[in-house]
């Protein structure tokens, strides 16, 4: 498999989960639709997913051989189709509804809000997992290529600061030595003056 195949495979997962979320949103929006385009209650839709390429060791081997020959490697997931749920319609007793039959029952879509919300949470988690896989693969490839932004800290400012500190300490010591020499000279001059006065 190529260097960036992991990102491409995670991208197919993002596309598949996005389609699943779109279909779930459509089911929730039509949970109370008693007449669809065919005049019947809305039928819940389901997304069918299939693996891209063969599975198992044989699939991985054939994908590697195809890629070495110049063909793109296999991997990932794809939407193979969107089908209607065969679950029977719900019968709701509502004699005042214009769609009610002679017994007062209304055919409602076979959509369960609880089921759709559960599917929505599952799709969200799968989508987030694909994003995490993509980000992890990106950071690994960045580290492999040596293009990380985490450069080692620059030590030059610290060296300059130490040099300046050394110069200042040297200048300070020279000034202190000069002050001590001047003090000794003044003391010697005063001693000569006092000695002359005593004579």
N, C-alpha and C positions, 0 to 999 in steps of 0.2 A: 504494500500500500504506500501511497505517496506521503509526502511530508504534511500536506494540508488536508488529507482525506478525513481526519477526525472532525475538522470544522465543517466539511461538506456533509458528512453523515449527520452531525448534530443539526445542520440546517434543514435536512429533509425531515427530521423529527419536528422542528419548529413549524414547518409548512403543514405537516399532517395534523398537529395539534391545533393549529389555527383553523383549519377546515372543520375539525371536530367541534371547536367552540362556536363556529358560525352555524353549524347544523343544530347544536344544542340551543342556541339563541333563537333559531327559527322555530324549534319545537315549543319553547316557552312562549313565544309570541302567538302561536296558533293553538295554545292549550284549550281555548274555548271556541274555536272556529268550527261551526257545525256544517258549513258548506264550503268545500274547497272548489277548485276549478272544475272538477268532475261532478259537482253537485252532491258529493258525499262528505261526511265528516273528515276533517284533516287526519292523515295518517302519519304517525310518528316516523321520523327518518333516522336512519343509522348509517354510520360511516364504516366501511370495510377497509382495513389496512392490510397490506402485504409487504413482505420483505423484498427489497431490491436485490436481485441476484440469488444464488443458491445459499442455503444455510449449511452449517457444519463445516467439517474439515475440507470436504470436497469443494464446497462453495468458495471457501477462503483460498484453496489451492488454485482453483480455476481462475479466480479473480487476480491472484498474483501472477499467474502465467499470462493472462490476457494483458495485464498492465506492462509486463516485461516485453511483450510483443508490440507495445505502443497503444493498446486499447485502454480506455478508462477503466479503473478498478470498480468492482461492484461493492455495494454497501448502502445501508440506510433503509428507509421505509417510504412507502408511497400509498396514496389513496387509490384503491382498486375499484371503488364504486360507492354509491350512496343508494341504499335500498330502503323500502318501507317496512316498518315493523308489522308482523302478521298478527299481533295481539288483537283480539276482538275489541270493538268499540265499547265504551262505557255506556251503560243505560242509567239515566238520571230521571227520577220521577219529578216532572214539572208540568202539570196540566195547563198552566197558564202560558206556556211557551208556544209560539206559533209553530214551531217545528215538532211539537209533541204528536205522538200517534194516537190511535183510538183509546189506548189504555193509559195515556197521559205520560208516556216515557219519551225522553229525548235522547237521540244518539249523540254522544259527545266523543271528541277525539280520544284515542288511546294514549294520551300523554299524561304522565304522572309528574307533578311538579317536584316531588321529593326525589324521584329518580333523575330528573334532569339536573337538579342542583347538585346531586352527588356526582354525576358525570362531569359537571362543570368544575367542581373542586379537583377531581382527578385530572382533568385536562390542564388545569392551571398548574398543578404540581409537576406534571410531565413536561410542560412548556418551560418551567423554571429549571428543571433538571437538565434539559437540553441546553439552556443558556449557560448553566454552570459548567457543563462539559465543554462547551465552545470556549468559554473564558479560560478554563484550565488548559485546554490544548493551545490556545493563543499564548498564554504565559510560558508554557513549556517550549514552544517554538521560538519565542522571543529570546529565552535564555539560551537555547541551542545556537541560535544565530549570533549571539553576542551583542544584541541590540538593546539590551536592557537599559532603562533610564537610571538605574541605581548605580551611578558611577562612584568609584572610591572617593573619599573626601580629599579636597585639595589641601595639601600640607604647606604650600608656599606661604600663605599669610601668616601661619604660625611661625615658620622659620624667620620671616621678615620681622615679626614682633620680637622674637628672641634676639635677633641681631641688633635691633634698635635698643632693646633692653641692655644688651652687653655694651653697646656704645655709650649709653647713658651712664651705666655703672663705671665705665672707664673714665669718662669725662668727670664724673663726680669724684672718683678717687684722685684724679690728677688735680682737680680744684682743691680737694682737701689737703693734698700734699703741698700744693703751692701756698695755701693759707698757713699751714704749719711752718713752712720755711720763712714766710714773711713774719710770723709771730716770733720765731727764734731770732731773726735779724733785729726786730724792734727791741727785743729783750736785751740782746747784746749791745745795741746802741745805748740803751738806757743805762746799762751797767757801766759802759765807758764814761758816759756823762757823769754819773754819780761818783765814779772813781776820781775823775778830774776835779770835781768840786771838793772832794775830801782833801786833795792835795792843796 
